[in-house]
Amino acid sequence: MGDWKEYITELLTNYWSIKGRPDLFQDVVEHIMELYPERILEESYGQDRTDVVLLGEAFEYLQLHCTSALSSEDLEFMALTEKERLLTMT
C-alpha cells in the first residue's frame, strides 16, 4: 500500500472539497503526520477504524484553525453593511 504519507494524502483527497486551498490541505496532512508519523494505528484498530481516526483528526484540525472563517451569512451581512455605508455617504 505505498508509503504512509501517500496513504494519508489519498485518504484525505477523497473527502477534501475546499477548492483553491492546497496549502490548507497540506497543513492537515502534515498535522496528521506529526500525530501519527508511522503506520501504527492499523495494528491496534484495523483499516476502517484507522481511516475514521485519521479523518477525525483532520476534522478537529480544521475546526481549531478555521474558527475565524467567514460564513455565507457573515459575507452577506458585510455586503449589506457596506452597501448601507455607501448609501449614507451620498
URWO-V126113 format. One record per pair of residues at least 12 apart in sequence whose C-alpha atoms are under 7 Angstrom apart, sorted by the first residue. I is the first residue (numbers start at 0). J is the second residue. If there is no record, write none. Layout:
BEGIN
<<I | J> <I | J>>
END
This chain:
BEGIN
<<3 | 37> <3 | 38> <7 | 28> <8 | 28> <27 | 57> <27 | 60> <31 | 56>>
END
